[in-house]
Amino acid sequence: MKWVELGEITNVSSGQGAPQGDDSYSFHRGIPFIKAGDMEFLASGGFIGDIQKVEQKVAEENKLSIYPKNSIVFAKSGMSAKKDRVYCLETDSYVVNHLAIIKPNNEGFLSKFLTYYLQFFKPSKLIQDESYPSIRISDIRNLKFPLPSLSEQKKIVAKLDRAQRLIDIDREMLAKYDELIQSVFLEMFGDPVTNPKGWEKKELDKFSEVQIGPFGSLLHKEDYIEDGIPLVNPKNIIGSRIIPDGGKTITSKKAKELGKYILKENDVVLARRGRMGRCAVVTKHEDGFLCGTGSIIIRSELNPTLLSKILSSKSMASHLEEVANGITMKNLNSKIVSGLKIPIPPVEIINQYEEIITFIDSEKFQQKVFLKNSGELFSSLLQEAFG
């Protein structure tokens, strides 16, 4: 087996600067724009269609280039570089400059093979200064790796693909449980806007505390550090989950100054700008994160999972689009959110819903154990293939 330098058979470069402002992005149209904060989501099985997109007009204004499908990306600077999240593009994409792009230029070489090799090698080994993690493009180009024959590459990829498929199946099962929760919600409560059950409606602030995120003037450039307290802005709410960005964090001291914006377990955090209806329940893993400028904290007496399903339902998202301020970029304020009329089911129905959700959550926990075992099997096969 021969060893080759990466630069001999690929084109290695950095991505490009991102358009400024949330109004540059869309979830509905355009080409995906992958940022460092998206790598955790994508490498964990997230669907690239859920990534923010940039339309052609915005791309042309910002002189962005499209990187082709099957290019390989990973973070080369900031705390994200330490996480070794390697992803092979499933579709043509724009890519931020914090990421390294590897475009194969050799027909005898499989992108998937290199993707698996880099997952085993771990690019963070190329970091030289731990105080400011950064990987030089020249070091990536000079990286030597084993390149077997094409037929051998295919065998290795096929074996690892099978193990990866087990991981994907476990992730798909977890997604099915989330779909089941949504199905149970619709069956038990119906459309929260038309309220077919005829339940009493109450304004949200009658049973919840609503707190808009801090004004931008309360946070300055010098407040941001690497690997501190993460902020939760709309871009961090993806698929009903909070995906933190390691490059957008603040010091513990600053977080204490902004104490009333600290998220607690079972809060619901709602995006107040951009695509309406994006929200997530704060779990124990996000307890202590800071609500960002573009988000709203809702601390409610109502079951947080139920409330999040109400707020993220299609009908409520459409209603929020109608009542939000702004034309180019829709915005919610605390008055609009506080005044939302929420149907309140009878206590026995809520208790029944909570019992069902508790049962589904226990099944999800077991599925997460299966996922952990699948991940360990994959790691052992990586070691076997490249160790």
For each residue, the residues with C-beta under 8 A, 3 or more apart:
1: 146 147 148 152
2: 146 147
3: 144 145 146 147
4: 8 9 144 145 147
5: 8 141 142 143 144
6: 9 10 12 102 114 140 141 142 143 144 145
7: 10 12 140 141 142
8: 4 5
9: 4 6 104 105 106 109 147
10: 6 7 102 103 104 105 106 109 114
11: 101 102 103 105
12: 6 7 100 101 102 103 137 140 141
13: 100 101 103 137
14: 76 97 99 100 101 137
15: 34 67 73 94 95 96 97 98 99 100 101
16: 62 63 64 65 94 95 96 97
17: 62 96 97
18: 24 33 35 62 96 97
19: 24 25 33 54 58 61 62 64
20: 24
21: 24 329
22: 25 234 235 273 274 294 329
23: 328 329
24: 18 19 20 21 54 58 62
25: 19 22 30 33 52 53 54 235 274
26: 29 30 52 53 54 55
27: 50 52 53 274 275
28: 53 275
29: 26 53 55
30: 25 26 33 53 54 55 56 58 59
31: 53 54 56 59 66 91 92 93 94
32: 48 49 51 52 53 91 93 94
33: 18 19 25 30 51 52 53 54 64 93 94 95 96
34: 15 38 39 42 48 51 73 87 89 93 94 95 96 99
35: 18 38 52 96 98 99 235 245
36: 39 75 77 78 80 96 98 99 245 246 247
37: 40 41 80 235 236 243 244 245 246 247 248
38: 34 35 41 42 46 51 243
39: 34 36 42 43 73 74 75 80 83 85 87 99
40: 37 43 44 80 83 85 243 244
41: 37 38 44 46 50 51 238 239 241 243
42: 34 38 39 46 48 51 85 87
43: 39 40 85 86 87
44: 40 41 171
45: 167 168 171
46: 38 41 42 50 51 238 239 243
47: 50 239
48: 32 34 42 51 89 90 91 93
49: 32
50: 27 41 46 47 238 239
51: 32 33 34 38 41 42 46 48 238
52: 25 26 27 32 33 35 235
53: 25 26 27 28 29 30 31 32 33
54: 19 24 25 26 30 31 33 58 59 62 64 94
55: 26 29 30 58 59
56: 30 31 59 60
57: 60 61
58: 19 24 30 54 55 61 62
59: 30 31 54 55 56 62 64 66 94
60: 56 57 63 64
61: 19 57 58
62: 16 17 18 19 24 54 58 59
63: 16 60
64: 16 19 33 54 59 60 94
65: 16 94
66: 31 59 92 93 94
67: 15 71 73 89 92 93 94 95 101 103
68: 71 89 92 103
69: 89 90 91 92
70: 88 89 104 111
71: 67 68 88 89 101 102 103 104 111
72: 86 87 88 89 101 102 104 111 114 115 118
73: 15 34 39 67 86 87 88 89 95 99 100 101 102
74: 39 81 84 85 86 87 99 100 118 123
75: 36 39 78 80 81 83 85 98 99 100
76: 14 81 98 99 100 123 134 135 137 140
77: 36 80 81 98 133 134 135
78: 36 75 81 98 133 134 226 246 247
79: 82 83 133 226 227 246 247 249
80: 36 37 39 40 75 77 83 85 98 245 246 247
81: 74 75 76 77 78 123 124 127 133 134 135
82: 79 124 127 133
83: 39 40 75 79 80 124 246
84: 74 119 122 123 124
85: 39 40 42 43 74 75 80
86: 43 72 73 74 115 118 119 123
87: 34 39 42 43 72 73 74 115
88: 70 71 72 73 111 112 115
89: 34 48 67 68 69 70 71 72 73 92 93
90: 48 69
91: 31 32 48 69
92: 31 66 67 68 69 89
93: 31 32 33 34 48 66 67 89
94: 15 16 31 32 33 34 54 59 64 65 66 67
95: 15 16 33 34 67 73 99 101
96: 15 16 17 18 33 34 35 36 99
97: 14 15 16 17 18
98: 15 35 36 75 76 77 78 80 247
99: 14 15 34 35 36 39 73 74 75 76 95 96
100: 12 13 14 15 73 74 75 76 123 135 137 140
101: 11 12 13 14 15 67 71 72 73 95
102: 6 10 11 12 71 72 73 114 140
103: 10 11 12 13 67 68 71
104: 9 10 70 71 72 109 110 111 114
105: 9 10 11
106: 9 10 109
107:
108: 150
109: 9 10 104 106 113 114 147 150 153
110: 104 113 114 150 153 154 157
111: 70 71 72 88 104 114 115
112: 88 115 116 157 161
113: 109 110 116 117 153 156 157
114: 6 10 72 102 104 109 110 111 117 118 145
115: 72 86 87 88 111 112 118 119
116: 112 113 119 120 156 157 160 382 385 386
117: 113 114 120 121 145 146 386
118: 72 74 86 114 115 121 122 123
119: 84 86 115 116 122 382
120: 116 117 382 383 385 386 387
121: 117 118 125 143 145 386
122: 84 118 119 125
123: 74 76 81 84 86 100 118 126 135 140
124: 81 82 83 84 127 133 135
125: 121 122
126: 123 135 136 139 140 143
127: 81 82 124 130 133 134 135
128: 134 136
129: 132 133 134
130: 127 133
131:
132: 129 226
133: 77 78 79 81 82 124 127 129 130 226
134: 76 77 78 81 127 128 129
135: 76 77 81 100 123 124 126 127 139 140
136: 126 128 139 140
137: 12 13 14 76 100 140 141
138: 141 142
139: 126 135 136 142 143
140: 6 7 12 76 100 102 123 126 135 136 137 143
141: 5 6 7 12 137 138
142: 5 6 7 138 139
143: 5 6 121 126 139 140
144: 3 4 5 6
145: 3 4 6 114 117 121
146: 1 2 3 117 386
147: 1 2 3 4 9 109 153
148: 1 152 153 156
149: 152 153
150: 108 109 110 153 154
151: 154 155
152: 1 148 149 155 156
153: 109 110 113 147 148 149 150 156 157
154: 110 150 151 157 158
155: 151 152 158 159
156: 113 116 148 152 153 159 160 385
157: 110 112 113 116 153 154 160 161
158: 154 155 161 162
159: 155 156 162 163 381 385
160: 116 156 157 163 164 378 381 382 385
161: 112 157 158 164 165
162: 158 159 165 166
163: 159 160 166 167 374 377 378 381
164: 160 161 167 168 378
165: 161 162 168 169
166: 162 163 169 170 374 377 378
167: 45 163 164 170 171 371 374 375 378
168: 45 164 165 171 172
169: 165 166 172 173 374
170: 166 167 173 174 367 370 371 374
171: 44 45 167 168 174 175 371
172: 168 169 175 176
173: 169 170 176 177 367 370
174: 170 171 177 178 364 367 368 371
175: 171 172 178 179
176: 172 173 179 180
177: 173 174 180 181 360 363 364 367
178: 174 175 181 182 240
179: 175 176 182 183
180: 176 177 183 184 360
181: 177 178 184 185 305 309 357 360
182: 178 179 185 186 309
183: 179 180 186 187
184: 180 181 187 188 353 356 357 360
185: 181 182 188 189 306 309 313 353
186: 182 183 189 190 191
187: 183 184
188: 184 185 345 349 352 353
189: 185 186 192 197 306 309 310 343 345 349 353
190: 186 194 195 196 197
191: 186 194 195 196 313 315
192: 189 195 310 313 315 316 342 343
193: 313 315 316 318 319
194: 190 191 315
195: 190 191 192 198 199 201 343
196: 190 191
197: 189 190 343 345
198: 195
199: 195 343 344 345 346
200: 343 344
201: 195 341 342 343 344
202: 206 207 341 342 344
203: 206 338 339 340 341 342
204: 207 208 210 298 300 337 338 339 340 341 342
205: 208 209 210 338 339
206: 202 203
207: 202 204 300 301 302 344
208: 204 205 298 299 300 301 302 307
209: 205 297 298 299 300
210: 204 205 296 297 298 334 337 338
211: 260 261 291 296 297 298 299 334
212: 272 296 297 333 334 337
213: 233 261 272 291 292 293 294 295 296 297
214: 218 219 258 261 290 291 292 293
215: 218 293
216: 219 293
217:
218: 214 215 258
219: 214 216 223 224 250 254 258 293
220: 223
221: 224
222:
223: 219 220 250 251 254
224: 219 221 228 248 249 250
225: 228 249 250 251
226: 78 79 132 133 246 247 249
227: 79 246 249
228: 224 225 249 250 251 252 255
229: 249 250 251 252 254 255 288 289 290
230: 236 244 245 246 248 249 286 289 290
231: 236 244 245 248 249 250 289 290 291 292
232: 236 237 242 244 263 269 286 289 290 291 292 295
233: 213 236 248 271 292 293 294 295
234: 22 237 271 272 273 274 275 278 292 294 295
235: 22 25 35 37 52 238 245
236: 37 230 231 232 233 242 243 244 245 292
237: 232 234 240 241 242 243 269 271 278 279 280 295
238: 41 46 50 51 235 241 243
239: 41 46 47 50
240: 178 237 279 280 281 308 312
241: 41 237 238 280
242: 232 236 237 269 280 282 283 286 289
243: 37 38 40 41 46 236 237 238
244: 37 40 230 231 232 236 248 249 286 289
245: 35 36 37 80 230 231 235 236 248 249
246: 36 37 78 79 80 83 226 227 230 249
247: 36 37 78 79 80 98 226
248: 37 224 230 231 233 244 245
249: 79 224 225 226 227 228 229 230 231 244 245 246
250: 219 223 224 225 228 229 231 254 255 290
251: 223 225 228 229 254 255
252: 228 229 255 256
253: 256 257
254: 219 223 229 250 251 257 258
255: 228 229 250 251 252 258 259 262 288 290
256: 252 253 259
257: 253 254
258: 214 218 219 254 255 261 262 290
259: 255 256 262
260: 211
261: 211 213 214 258 290 291 297
262: 255 258 259 288 289 290 291
263: 232 267 269 282 286 287 288 289 290 291 297
264: 267 282 287 299
265: 282 283 284 286 287
266: 281 282 299 304
267: 263 264 281 282 297 298 299 304
268: 279 280 281 282 297 298 299 300 304 307 308 311
269: 232 237 242 263 279 280 282 291 295 296 297 298
270: 278 279 295 296 298 311 332 337
271: 233 234 237 274 275 276 277 278 279 294 295 296
272: 212 213 234 294 295 296 331 332 333 337
273: 22 234 294 326 329 330 331 332
274: 22 25 27 234 271 278 294 329 330
275: 27 28 234 271 278 317
276: 271 317 318 320 321 324 330 332
277: 271 311 312 313 314 316 317 320
278: 234 237 270 271 274 275 312
279: 237 240 268 269 270 271 308 311 312
280: 237 240 241 242 268 269 308
281: 240 266 267 268 304 305 308
282: 242 263 264 265 266 267 268 269 286 287 289 304
283: 242 265 286 287
284: 265 287
285:
286: 230 232 242 244 263 265 282 283 289
287: 263 264 265 282 283 284
288: 229 255 262 263
289: 229 230 231 232 242 244 262 263 282 286
290: 214 229 230 231 232 250 255 258 261 262 263
291: 211 213 214 231 232 261 262 263 269 295 296 297
292: 213 214 231 232 233 234 236 295
293: 213 214 215 216 219 233
294: 22 213 233 234 271 272 273 274
295: 213 232 233 234 237 269 270 271 272 291 292
296: 210 211 212 213 269 270 271 272 291 332 334 337
297: 209 210 211 212 213 261 263 267 268 269 291
298: 204 208 209 210 211 267 268 269 270 307 311 337
299: 208 209 211 264 266 267 268
300: 204 207 208 209 268 304 307
301: 207 208
302: 207 208 306 307 342 344 350
303: 306 307 350 353 354 357
304: 266 267 268 281 282 300 307 308
305: 181 281 308 309 357
306: 185 189 302 303 309 310 350 353
307: 208 268 298 300 302 303 304 310 311 342
308: 240 268 279 280 281 304 305 311 312
309: 181 182 185 189 305 306 312 313
310: 189 192 306 307 313 316 342 343
311: 268 270 277 279 298 307 308 316 340
312: 240 277 278 279 308 309 316 317
313: 185 191 192 193 277 309 310 316 317
314: 277 317 318
315: 191 192 193 194 318 319
316: 192 193 277 310 311 312 313 319 320 340
317: 275 276 277 312 313 314 320 321
318: 193 276 314 315 321 322
319: 193 315 316 322 323
320: 276 277 316 317 323 324 330 332 336
321: 276 317 318 324 330
322: 318 319
323: 319 320 332 336
324: 276 320 321 330 331 332 336
325: 330 331 332 333 336
326: 273 329 330 331
327:
328: 23
329: 21 22 23 273 274 326
330: 273 274 276 320 321 324 325 326
331: 272 273 324 325 326
332: 270 272 273 276 296 320 323 324 325 336 337
333: 212 272 325 336 337
334: 210 211 212 296 337 338
335: 338 339
336: 320 323 324 325 332 333 339 340
337: 204 210 212 270 272 296 298 332 333 334 340
338: 203 204 205 210 334 335
339: 203 204 205 335 336
340: 203 204 311 316 336 337
341: 201 202 203 204
342: 192 201 202 203 204 302 307 310
343: 189 192 195 197 199 200 201 310
344: 199 200 201 202 207 302
345: 188 189 197 199 349 350 353
346: 199 349 350
347: 350 351
348: 351 352
349: 188 189 345 346 352 353
350: 302 303 306 345 346 347 353 354
351: 347 348 354 355
352: 188 348 349 355 356
353: 184 185 188 189 303 306 345 349 350 356 357
354: 303 350 351 357 358
355: 351 352 358 359
356: 184 352 353 359 360
357: 181 184 303 305 353 354 360 361
358: 354 355 361 362
359: 355 356 362 363
360: 177 180 181 184 356 357 363 364
361: 357 358 364 365
362: 358 359 365 366
363: 177 359 360 366 367
364: 174 177 360 361 367 368
365: 361 362 368 369
366: 362 363 369 370
367: 170 173 174 177 363 364 370 371
368: 174 364 365 371 372
369: 365 366 372 373
370: 170 173 366 367 373 374
371: 167 170 171 174 367 368 374 375
372: 368 369 375 376
373: 369 370 376 377
374: 163 166 167 169 170 370 371 377 378
375: 167 371 372 378 379
376: 372 373 379 380
377: 163 166 373 374 380 381
378: 160 163 164 166 167 374 375 381 382
379: 375 376 382 383
380: 376 377 383 384
381: 159 160 163 377 378 384 385
382: 116 119 120 160 378 379 385 386 387
383: 120 379 380 386 387
384: 380 381 387
385: 116 120 156 159 160 381 382
386: 116 117 120 121 146 382 383
387: 120 382 383 384
